[in-house]
Amino acid sequence: MTVQLTVKLYGTLDRWVPGYNPETGCVVLVAAQSTVADLIDHLGIPPRSVGIVSINGRAAKKADVLPERALVKVFHPIFGG
């Protein structure tokens, strides 16, 4: 069984996903019970390149399970001083 997600990448993360369209994001199929960490791995994004992730507008942790048809936003880390 799979789960369909819409994924939006922000910052420089789109360089890891060939053919990514920043205006529409991408539709991704992952196994049921997949976590945020599983999705990041599936996309081929190095974990150290990920800052904040949200699922349907709420902050998410790496171990959170991805629900069917979720909108997942992935942001690169923010640095500054």
C-alpha positions as CSV (number, residue, x, y, z in Angstrom):
1,M,0.0,0.0,0.0
2,T,1.3,3.5,-0.8
3,V,0.6,7.0,0.3
4,Q,0.4,9.9,-2.2
5,L,1.9,13.2,-1.1
6,T,2.4,16.7,-2.6
7,V,5.9,17.9,-1.8
8,K,7.1,21.5,-2.0
9,L,10.8,22.2,-1.6
10,Y,12.3,25.6,-0.6
11,G,15.7,27.2,-0.7
12,T,18.2,25.2,-2.6
13,L,16.7,21.7,-2.0
14,D,15.3,21.5,-5.5
15,R,18.8,20.7,-6.8
16,W,18.5,17.2,-5.3
17,V,15.3,16.3,-7.2
18,P,15.7,16.2,-11.0
19,G,12.8,17.8,-12.9
20,Y,11.3,19.4,-9.8
21,N,8.9,22.3,-10.6
22,P,9.1,25.0,-7.9
23,E,5.6,26.3,-8.9
24,T,3.7,23.1,-8.5
25,G,6.0,20.9,-6.4
26,C,5.9,17.2,-7.1
27,V,3.6,14.3,-6.3
28,V,5.4,11.5,-4.5
29,L,4.3,8.0,-3.7
30,V,5.8,6.4,-0.6
31,A,5.0,3.2,1.4
32,A,2.2,3.5,3.9
33,Q,3.6,4.3,7.4
34,S,6.5,6.2,5.9
35,T,8.0,8.9,8.0
36,V,9.4,12.3,7.2
37,A,12.9,10.8,7.4
38,D,11.9,8.1,4.9
39,L,10.6,10.8,2.5
40,I,13.8,12.8,2.7
41,D,15.7,9.6,1.9
42,H,13.3,8.7,-0.9
43,L,13.9,12.2,-2.5
44,G,17.7,11.8,-2.2
45,I,18.1,14.9,-0.1
46,P,21.0,14.7,2.5
47,P,19.4,14.9,6.0
48,R,21.9,17.7,6.9
49,S,20.4,19.8,4.1
50,V,16.9,19.8,5.7
51,G,16.0,22.5,8.2
52,I,12.2,22.5,8.9
53,V,9.5,20.2,7.6
54,S,5.8,20.8,7.8
55,I,2.9,18.5,7.2
56,N,-0.4,20.2,6.3
57,G,0.9,23.4,7.8
58,R,2.1,21.9,11.1
59,A,5.7,21.5,12.1
60,A,6.9,17.9,11.8
61,K,9.6,15.8,13.3
62,K,11.7,13.2,11.4
63,A,9.7,10.3,13.0
64,D,6.2,11.7,12.1
65,V,4.2,9.4,9.8
66,L,3.0,10.9,6.6
67,P,-0.8,10.8,6.1
68,E,-2.4,10.2,2.7
69,R,-2.6,13.2,0.4
70,A,-0.6,15.4,2.8
71,L,1.1,18.6,1.7
72,V,4.7,18.4,2.8
73,K,6.9,21.5,2.8
74,V,10.6,21.0,3.2
75,F,12.8,24.0,3.9
76,H,16.6,24.2,3.9
77,P,18.4,25.3,7.1
78,I,18.5,29.0,7.8
79,F,21.8,30.5,8.9
80,G,22.7,34.0,9.9
81,G,23.8,36.1,12.7
